[in-house]
Amino acid sequence: QLQLVESGGGLVQPGGSLRLSCAAPGSIVSTYVMGWSRQVPGKQREIIARIGPGGIYVYSDSIKGRFTISRDNSKNTLYLQMNSLKPEDTAVYYCNAGRSFSSVGDNWGKGTLVAVSS
């Protein structure tokens, strides 16, 4: 299991923004498929964004146009910029990594809580 450490979660009002970060070891960010997933209690974890080593991006419909996944290879860090947040975005957000787009869920961190509420 890779050590992935998320940060940046918190409480934000509807319409607000947050940026999540994920610190990963070594060259994982630049060589693996990286992603973000989220989970609401009682529901299945949903992978919402993925980025491949070649720069291919995949977003779920639920966040398309509002969230942006990016990475800084020099800092071994993955980001998720979240804009226009909605109450239904409230969840624990996890950083993910895998050897392929289909296996991006193979590794995950402990998560960071994002709460969207007025």
SEKETI-513046 format. One line per field, with one value per residue: residue number from 1; residue in one letter; x, z, y of N, C-alpha, C, O, CB in turn. Coordinates in pm, whole numbers, plus 50000, padded with zeros to 5 digits. Glycine has a CB too. Example, Ala and Ser with C-alpha at 12.3 -4.5 7.8 and 13.67 -1.06 7.14 Angstrom:
pos: (1:2);
code: (A:S);
n_east: (51319:51285);
n_up: (50780:50708);
n_north: (49431:49775);
ca_east: (51230:51367);
ca_up: (50780:50714);
ca_north: (49550:49894);
c_east: (51320:51290);
c_up: (50780:50787);
c_north: (49670:50003);
o_east: (51424:51341);
o_up: (50846:50804);
o_north: (49668:50114);
cb_east: (51131:51408);
cb_up: (50905:50572);
cb_north: (49553:49940);
REM end
This chain:
pos: (1:2:3:4:5:6:7:8:9:10:11:12:13:14:15:16:17:18:19:20:21:22:23:24:25:26:27:28:29:30:31:32:33:34:35:36:37:38:39:40:41:42:43:44:45:46:47:48:49:50:51:52:53:54:55:56:57:58:59:60:61:62:63:64:65:66:67:68:69:70:71:72:73:74:75:76:77:78:79:80:81:82:83:84:85:86:87:88:89:90:91:92:93:94:95:96:97:98:99:100:101:102:103:104:105:106:107:108:109:110:111:112:113:114:115:116:117:118);
code: (Q:L:Q:L:V:E:S:G:G:G:L:V:Q:P:G:G:S:L:R:L:S:C:A:A:P:G:S:I:V:S:T:Y:V:M:G:W:S:R:Q:V:P:G:K:Q:R:E:I:I:A:R:I:G:P:G:G:I:Y:V:Y:S:D:S:I:K:G:R:F:T:I:S:R:D:N:S:K:N:T:L:Y:L:Q:M:N:S:L:K:P:E:D:T:A:V:Y:Y:C:N:A:G:R:S:F:S:S:V:G:D:N:W:G:K:G:T:L:V:A:V:S:S);
n_east: (50084:50067:50188:49981:49895:49644:49530:49379:49103:48785:48539:48309:48117:47822:47883:48139:48503:48762:49089:49228:49507:49750:50006:50258:50480:50814:50837:50575:50352:50408:50435:50235:49883:49685:49431:49120:48880:48558:48355:48044:47895:47750:47724:47862:48209:48311:48491:48603:48774:49048:49391:49625:49969:50040:49889:49618:49284:49011:48685:48410:48060:47932:48097:48208:48332:48337:48531:48887:49153:49497:49859:50178:50471:50729:50697:50589:50312:49960:49665:49332:49126:48843:48556:48259:48114:47878:47618:47580:47831:47955:48161:48400:48710:48937:49271:49398:49586:49720:49834:49708:49425:49203:49280:49316:49205:49347:49522:49501:49462:49416:49215:49033:48807:48545:48313:48020:47830:47590);
n_up: (50000:49900:50053:50086:50147:50233:50237:50323:50342:50482:50623:50418:50259:50053:49705:49740:49736:49748:49780:49753:49857:49788:49911:49786:49774:49639:49286:49228:49165:48907:48755:48800:48750:48885:49120:49250:49491:49653:49946:50091:50405:50433:50165:49852:49769:49538:49249:49131:48975:48753:48653:48408:48349:48102:48082:48040:48124:48331:48428:48656:48588:48789:48890:48683:48513:48738:48919:48918:48841:48908:48892:49050:48954:49041:49308:49394:49432:49426:49320:49388:49270:49377:49284:49300:49499:49629:49862:49833:49771:50000:50176:50255:50117:49913:49816:49537:49377:49107:48879:48641:48464:48534:48767:48954:49199:49367:49562:49841:50047:50391:50385:50368:50517:50362:50404:50303:50372:50484);
n_north: (49880:50211:50514:50766:51097:51304:51647:51966:51970:52082:52308:52470:52725:52690:52728:52808:52755:52507:52368:52060:51865:51612:51433:51230:50942:50947:50911:50866:51027:51117:50889:50700:50634:50875:50971:51103:51022:50997:50958:50919:50864:50545:50511:50395:50426:50671:50721:51020:51172:51139:51122:51059:50949:51051:51275:51246:51313:51224:51270:51240:51272:51405:51603:51734:52016:52169:52082:52039:51834:51811:51801:51832:51743:51795:51841:51613:51594:51581:51748:51872:52097:52251:52404:52612:52474:52239:52143:51867:51781:51724:51508:51247:51280:51107:51039:50864:50598:50413:50152:50164:50312:50164:50049:50244:50267:50103:50190:50408:50701:50820:51000:51314:51537:51706:51952:52099:52360:52600);
ca_east: (50000:50143:50152:49925:49850:49558:49512:49306:48960:48732:48401:48298:47978:47784:47938:48278:48608:48867:49187:49283:49641:49786:50150:50286:50623:50895:50788:50443:50260:50439:50441:50111:49755:49643:49291:49048:48750:48490:48259:47945:47859:47640:47726:47984:48308:48300:48609:48549:48869:49171:49487:49727:50104:50047:49805:49477:49199:48879:48603:48273:47962:47887:48185:48264:48314:48353:48653:49001:49263:49627:49970:50308:50566:50848:50663:50525:50185:49839:49570:49196:49065:48699:48485:48113:48079:47738:47603:47595:47973:48003:48208:48542:48780:49056:49367:49414:49694:49724:49918:49627:49300:49109:49328:49352:49155:49424:49588:49431:49506:49320:49105:49013:48664:48496:48174:47965:47709:47577);
ca_up: (50000:49894:50155:50028:50256:50187:50323:50260:50364:50582:50609:50321:50225:49914:49608:49772:49675:49830:49705:49825:49817:49822:49905:49752:49780:49520:49157:49208:49101:48765:48685:48821:48731:49013:49118:49372:49511:49771:50004:50188:50492:50387:50020:49794:49730:49397:49190:49062:48882:48731:48562:48371:48332:47976:48086:48011:48238:48331:48537:48665:48551:48907:48922:48559:48497:48866:48983:48829:48897:48853:48971:49042:48963:49117:49451:49423:49491:49345:49369:49338:49287:49381:49276:49297:49582:49663:49981:49797:49759:50133:50177:50279:49989:49918:49706:49487:49282:49053:48760:48523:48495:48597:48899:49031:49335:49440:49676:49885:50174:50501:50351:50430:50516:50304:50442:50236:50446:50521);
ca_north: (50000:50335:50611:50886:51181:51412:51763:52074:51965:52173:52354:52579:52757:52659:52821:52835:52675:52446:52291:51947:51823:51475:51409:51091:50915:50932:50958:50807:51121:51133:50760:50625:50702:50929:51008:51142:50959:51049:50866:50966:50751:50463:50498:50341:50524:50709:50785:51136:51233:51062:51183:50963:51004:51124:51394:51220:51345:51165:51324:51190:51374:51479:51714:51788:52159:52239:52036:52019:51756:51850:51747:51897:51632:51837:51837:51482:51631:51580:51847:51876:52229:52235:52530:52604:52358:52218:52058:51725:51747:51687:51370:51228:51273:51023:51036:50727:50575:50278:50134:50189:50382:50072:50007:50363:50251:50003:50253:50527:50758:50814:51087:51445:51566:51830:51976:52217:52395:52740);
c_east: (50088:50096:50109:49863:49773:49555:49428:49156:48916:48587:48398:48151:47947:47830:48084:48374:48701:48966:49244:49421:49664:49937:50174:50436:50688:50833:50649:50352:50283:50433:50317:49991:49709:49496:49241:48914:48686:48386:48173:47909:47737:47634:47860:48079:48301:48430:48561:48645:48995:49261:49597:49863:50117:49958:49661:49396:49064:48803:48467:48177:47924:47973:48242:48231:48332:48485:48762:49110:49392:49736:50093:50412:50688:50824:50600:50388:50074:49741:49430:49140:48914:48633:48334:48063:47932:47728:47621:47738:48033:48036:48350:48608:48912:49141:49387:49532:49690:49807:49841:49501:49202:49152:49364:49303:49235:49490:49511:49484:49398:49203:49104:48867:48637:48349:48127:47832:47710:47554);
c_up: (50000:50004:50087:50140:50202:50288:50249:50278:50469:50554:50515:50291:50081:49818:49629:49704:49781:49736:49797:49769:49861:49803:49883:49753:49643:49395:49125:49128:48950:48688:48700:48766:48870:49005:49252:49374:49634:49818:50107:50274:50440:50238:49973:49757:49580:49353:49101:48962:48874:48634:48536:48355:48204:47970:48049:48138:48221:48452:48538:48634:48670:48939:48799:48546:48624:48935:48878:48901:48830:48940:48950:49063:49047:49267:49491:49486:49387:49406:49315:49371:49274:49385:49273:49379:49621:49790:49951:49770:49894:50138:50232:50144:50006:49795:49667:49390:49235:48926:48632:48565:48567:48736:48988:49175:49420:49565:49713:50019:50280:50479:50425:50412:50455:50339:50379:50301:50477:50672);
c_north: (50126:50431:50740:50969:51301:51527:51865:52073:52066:52207:52474:52602:52716:52769:52852:52739:52619:52380:52183:51914:51680:51460:51260:51067:50910:50990:50905:50899:51129:51002:50675:50703:50745:50969:51056:51068:51023:50949:50935:50847:50676:50444:50445:50454:50545:50774:50898:51199:51147:51138:51081:51029:51087:51244:51372:51242:51275:51217:51257:51305:51461:51601:51782:51936:52239:52204:52016:51942:51801:51790:51834:51789:51669:51832:51705:51502:51633:51681:51820:52014:52213:52372:52506:52485:52359:52134:51910:51684:51709:51539:51366:51204:51199:51043:50889:50718:50432:50273:50164:50264:50291:50031:50125:50353:50155:50061:50381:50574:50746:50907:51219:51484:51703:51843:52106:52250:52544:52754);
o_east: (50173:49979:50193:49787:49829:49575:49407:49087:48998:48521:48475:48070:48037:47818:48146:48334:48716:48931:49300:49449:49605:49988:50118:50513:50624:50783:50610:50283:50189:50425:50295:50000:49696:49444:49311:48847:48751:48336:48222:47893:47635:47550:47960:48037:48286:48475:48486:48602:49040:49214:49656:49872:50195:49950:49587:49434:49010:48852:48414:48211:47887:47927:48317:48117:48341:48545:48733:49154:49396:49710:50109:50438:50744:50919:50563:50352:50092:49736:49412:49111:48864:48652:48288:47980:47872:47822:47671:47766:48148:47953:48413:48566:48989:49090:49393:49572:49661:49845:49901:49472:49125:49070:49437:49354:49196:49512:49463:49544:49300:49101:49167:48810:48698:48269:48188:47734:47815:47540);
o_up: (50088:50043:50035:50220:50135:50408:50128:50234:50537:50472:50531:50296:49997:49848:49545:49626:49890:49625:49903:49651:49959:49691:49953:49736:49544:49396:49008:49036:48874:48565:48619:48740:48960:48897:49353:49273:49709:49742:50199:50222:50407:50187:50046:49719:49503:49412:49007:48874:48973:48545:48629:48347:48198:47867:48027:48246:48110:48564:48432:48652:48653:49006:48811:48564:48620:49002:48763:49010:48709:49047:48847:49176:49116:49345:49607:49583:49275:49528:49213:49487:49172:49481:49248:49333:49643:49822:50034:49747:49902:50107:50252:50067:50100:49684:49753:49329:49312:48872:48527:48684:48652:48816:49086:49263:49534:49662:49625:50094:50263:50548:50530:50304:50493:50308:50400:50285:50494:50722);
o_north: (50144:50429:50814:50915:51388:51507:51854:52166:52127:52143:52568:52509:52709:52888:52916:52653:52675:52340:52211:51934:51633:51472:51175:51162:50873:51103:50899:50856:51147:51004:50585:50824:50663:50997:51049:51053:51095:50866:51002:50737:50736:50370:50450:50563:50450:50872:50875:51274:51090:51208:51026:51151:51181:51311:51468:51195:51267:51208:51222:51422:51577:51693:51879:51978:52361:52289:51980:51982:51826:51735:51900:51747:51584:51819:51685:51434:51681:51697:51755:52044:52166:52448:52394:52407:52463:52060:51835:51566:51667:51454:51471:51118:51224:51061:50802:50818:50340:50377:50186:50277:50336:49984:50109:50422:50126:49989:50452:50497:50674:50896:51234:51467:51803:51755:52211:52177:52606:52865);
cb_east: (49905:50128:50270:49819:49969:49416:49650:49335:48919:48815:48339:48379:47952:47630:47861:48298:48686:48807:49302:49191:49750:49707:50221:50227:50646:50924:50884:50379:50275:50574:50558:50092:49647:49730:49209:49026:48764:48424:48330:47819:47832:47514:47694:47952:48450:48180:48697:48508:48906:49138:49545:49689:50207:50013:49862:49458:49180:48886:48587:48244:47838:47886:48297:48211:48180:48237:48629:49055:49239:49640:50001:50323:50610:50890:50568:50614:50195:49776:49614:49107:49120:48656:48529:48063:48166:47661:47467:47511:48050:47898:48202:48569:48805:49017:49504:49285:49830:49584:49972:49593:49237:49093:49449:49295:49015:49530:49736:49281:49546:49389:48978:49109:48607:48518:48158:47949:47699:47461);
cb_up: (50123:49755:50252:49918:50341:50161:50365:50120:50404:50586:50747:50191:50245:49902:49612:49919:49575:49932:49650:49814:49876:49735:50034:49614:49852:49497:49048:49342:49163:48750:48733:48970:48659:49053:49073:49378:49529:49741:50067:50117:50633:50433:49953:49670:49773:49374:49109:49161:48927:48676:48620:48245:48331:47865:47997:47957:48252:48331:48523:48807:48493:49026:49009:48437:48442:48959:49062:48777:48878:48844:48931:49148:48824:49076:49485:49516:49559:49336:49329:49399:49182:49502:49151:49153:49707:49546:50045:49677:49700:50240:50034:50379:49931:49933:49745:49417:49345:49026:48756:48451:48368:48512:48884:48965:49330:49349:49643:49894:50157:50632:50376:50369:50657:50148:50598:50082:50577:50443);
cb_north: (50000:50401:50637:50852:51227:51361:51824:52074:51826:52300:52391:52548:52908:52641:52947:52829:52759:52342:52383:51824:51916:51371:51459:51054:50785:50790:50917:50774:51260:51193:50683:50594:50609:51049:50892:51298:50803:51186:50747:51027:50799:50522:50632:50255:50479:50805:50682:51238:51378:50921:51316:50892:50892:51034:51497:51074:51498:51010:51477:51130:51309:51387:51666:51710:52186:52205:51904:52155:51603:52005:51601:52014:51588:51977:51951:51396:51767:51436:51987:51761:52331:52149:52609:52592:52356:52151:52080:51695:51865:51721:51308:51108:51415:50876:51104:50680:50608:50226:49992:50056:50437:49950:49917:50489:50207:49944:50285:50501:50902:50847:51018:51553:51560:51834:51980:52193:52313:52806);
REM end
